[in-house]
Amino acid sequence: MSFPSFPSVSSLQGPSASHPLSPYGWDDAWAAAFAPYAEQGLLPGRVVRVDRGQCDVVTPNGTLRADTALVVPRDPMRIVCTGDWVAVDPDGDPQFVRTLLPRRTAFVRSTSSQRSEGQVLATNVDHIVICLSLAVEFDLGRVERFLALAMSSSSGAALLRDGGPAGDGVAEPIVVLTKADLVPDAATLSYLVQDIEGVAPGVQVLTVSSATGEGIDVFSAVVSGGTSVLLGASGAGKSTLANTLLGHDAMEVQAARDVDGKGRHTTTTRNLLLLPSGGVLIDTPGLRGVGLWDAEAGVGQVFSEIEELAEQCRFHDCAHESEPGCAVLAAIEDGSLHERRLDSFRKLLRENQRIAAKTDARVRSEILRGWKRKGAEGRAAMDAKRGRFR
């Protein structure tokens, strides 16, 4: 993969719109954040790919290869990631990334290990594009999981090495249904879109086909401003979609298996690509597991209808299990809320709380107090029951 070379610039001052990095998202806010490092003679750049402890960085002087070892290599939340804005030493041999600029947003999942660590998949993104293939049956629970993480991207902007604050930006989630040419019946396609809209309140849902070009112009217009990251399982059509937007085959593509529609990991690194229509795109390898990480706020947004119903419950700490006056259970009873949604809501909240408890002593203490309170309430109820039958 090749990246454009910029002419050498003697100054980093001036309006951000005229800066050589403006096509990659450079703006006045980034210039202000970088100002202390400019005084040190460092060069700004955006990370377009990371592999084997090194990264490709687009700078005003062209694309260079830099080592990432100086940026807290043992902390998975603070290592250099595709999408990061960094400061590099232009005269070093070898060249090193000296520091990361504070991230505005970050898409973070928990690792598949048992160490309760977060893994940053992409940073400083404006759109999180969740790709779903129309060639296979939807896993609605997985869609809700992706959305919860996407809607938590501002809290995922991790504290950096210098202790600076996390970013306060918000990445907009978008669901893209790929391979629309495989569903020629308009009514069937409409029902499938409604299924996704039902679990993605307020989220834009688009249908596209790289084979026929259907919906590509609309999607291209959406991602033409800012940075977008493509996420989804292998075989979801992410790399094909990236190639279609680029107008050439920059990403390797393999056919999905006919037996189950699953693909193989043809994309092995996360790559930041400059789009001809404007904006940049980060293509990612297919994700098998998507564990929650600090996603409580996102879970609440994905299941906003349950959160709103809960405010009408008789008890403020209603668990929506068997309590009298529970508005959530009443909604399930009258059919206005599907039981699958409540089950998924509970599952994601439990998972997120479990991860939080492993990393936050305060959360562990609150959970322990909750257990003790419920135990005391149970014993009191049992004593009262026994008293009635004496």
Disulfide bonds with the S-S distance in Angstrom:
none
